[in-house]
Amino acid sequence: MKIALACDHGGLNLKNAIKNHLEKKGYEVLDFGTDTTDSVDYPDFAYKAAKSVADKESECGILVCGTGIGIGIAANKVKGIRCATLGDTFSARMTKAHNDANMIALGERVTGIGLGLDIVDAYLNSSFEGGRHQSRVDKITEIESNDL
């Protein structure tokens, strides 16, 4: 599985820990940066990773900033992206199972590395349940396409 990964300066430590964790588990990681603690604008990095997922270059994506909020909002502006900002493992499982989220966003300053890695594993080890949830995901796609 190929995973897009990106962060801003506030998420660099967690992004690097996630990258190492994923590579040890055999995942292919496309790292869209940043690679420094110098201040950068999170939308630039969110966009690169989200485009990789939307264009099917990556199967899913993981984003990190200080809170996960800004970078997640930016990713959701890319057509085809369903990115959930997460802070617990239950939500990580449910966002895949019920929302078929193709990206997640984490906050290094609020989750830390240990919980962050647990959230990543919970998300990646879950699958979309389909069924009644598919029609809801389809409605999200309709809204995005302005077809409602």
PyMOL commands that set and color helices and strands:
alter all, ss='L'
color gray80, all
select helices_A, chain A and resi 9-24+42-54+69-75+89-99+108-124+132-144
alter helices_A, ss='H'
color red, helices_A
select strands_A, chain A and resi 2-7+28-31+60-65+83-85+103-107
alter strands_A, ss='S'
color yellow, strands_A
deselect
rebuild
show_as cartoon
